[in-house]
Amino acid sequence: MPVTAFLFAAVDCPPVLVGTIYGDSTGRFREGASMRTSRITNVLFVDGYSLFLTLAGSRYVVVSWAPGGHNIYMNRIYH
């Protein structure tokens, strides 16, 4: 499954993620830019990483979560 980009210091802010982006295959974001995803529609857990799928069809791998407790993926409901 192709990955759109990798997020570092990600924060789960339902219904989106925010973080620092690297390896953006679309070329929309420069390396190390802060960004916000479109609405998260699903999450998969692959080899210890969280892969978030968005309404826009992007796929983001969370490499690291931001410190401070705002990084816990819990109780999301997907429709």
Sequence and secondary structure as in RCSB ss.txt:
>XXXX:A:sequence
MPVTAFLFAAVDCPPVLVGTIYGDSTGRFREGASMRTSRITNVLFVDGYSLFLTLAGSRYVVVSWAPGGHNIYMN
RIYH
>XXXX:A:secstr
    EEEEEEEEETTEEEEEEE  TTS S TTEEEE S EEEEEEETTEEEEEETTS EEEE  B SSSTT    
    
